[in-house]
Amino acid sequence: MTPKQSPNSETGAVTEPPLVLVTGPSGAGRTTAINVLEDLDFEAIDNLPLRLVPALVAAGGADRALVLGLDPRNRDFSTEAMVDMIDMLKARRGLKTTVLYLDADAEILLRRFSETRRRHPLSPAESPELGVSRELDLMQPVKERSDVVIDTSDLNVHQLRAEVERLFAPSGRRLAVSLHSFSYKRGIPRNVDMVFDCRFLSNPYWEPALRIHDGRDQEVQDYVMSDARFQGFFDRVLGLTLSLLPAYREEGKSHFSIAFGCTGGQHRSVTLAETLAKALAREGQQVSIRHRELPGQQLK
């Protein structure tokens, strides 16, 4: 991994969201790097024709950082055109442009193509060896214009993810956590990672004064929390969650969902989701909530 200084330093204040150009030879990990940046909340566009890049950047109006995947598969690709485009973008006032180049040894690239049994895009009717050699020569001037070079020869996908995160999210990427409440009468929500059954807790539904309220209301939460079993259950759920989130993040997971279920999905499950959300937020976690059975509820 070799960070390099940009050949053109900014002379004006940066006023536009950052732009990252991801490039390098086929098989070096471009797609993985783009996916990681997208998980870091970059807007991602892959395999964009070079002629469209200046117009896209000039249009402006974006409020998110942008990552563009560029490579020789494009019909209008040429080394000279790409180098000129990089120089033009780096000279643009108010725009911070970073060129991320994914590289790997020729024999590693060849092995990766052999393992996937794919044809090389620069030698579809010839040997992969010829395509790898041709592309490395073609991309060398682009590599020399790059700001960051990551050699992926000895990296697996998880190590590459960690390196891209380190470079573009120095403070560390937080795992996005979504909390759901639901009624078992309507079934368990789809695509959740972990489910907890809250039906053993005291049910506010049987209290006439609480029935019309839901678990977002303090009086309902107080009632549920007054159950002697609540605190021990909640502490274990919170401890388990906090121990799992770093492990899932290291594994490359960008989102983790937890669901709490009760009979009607109005009181106990909502209380647990709301209480856990506050506890996780205090720990610096990025949390969203969805109460499936409450009218008009969306992610927040």
QUIRATA-V337087 format. One record per backbone hydrogen bond with DSSP energy under -1.0 kcal/mol. NH is the residue of the N-H (numbers start at 1). CO is the residue of the C=O. If there is no record, write none. Layout:
NH,CO
NH,CO
This chain:
2,149
4,147
15,94
16,94
19,96
20,66
21,98
22,68
23,100
28,25
33,29
34,30
35,31
36,32
37,33
38,34
39,35
40,36
41,38
42,37
43,65
45,67
48,69
52,49
53,50
56,52
57,53
58,54
59,55
66,18
67,43
68,20
69,45
70,22
74,71
77,74
82,78
83,79
84,80
85,81
86,82
87,83
88,84
89,85
90,86
91,87
95,92
98,19
100,21
101,148
102,23
103,150
109,105
110,106
111,107
112,108
113,109
114,110
115,111
116,112
117,113
118,113
123,120
126,123
131,127
132,128
133,129
134,130
135,131
136,132
137,133
138,134
139,135
143,139
144,140
146,143
147,99
148,99
149,2
150,101
152,103
155,152
160,156
161,157
162,158
163,159
164,160
165,161
166,162
167,163
168,164
169,165
172,169
176,254
177,286
178,256
179,288
180,258
181,290
182,260
184,262
186,183
193,257
194,257
196,259
198,261
201,198
206,203
207,204
210,207
211,207
213,210
215,266
217,214
221,217
222,218
223,219
224,220
225,221
226,222
227,224
230,227
233,229
234,230
235,231
236,232
237,233
238,234
239,235
240,236
241,237
242,238
243,239
244,240
245,241
248,244
249,245
250,246
251,247
252,249
253,248
256,176
258,178
259,194
260,180
261,196
262,182
271,267
272,268
273,269
274,270
275,271
276,272
277,273
278,274
279,275
280,276
281,277
282,278
284,281
285,280
288,177
290,179
292,181
294,291
297,294
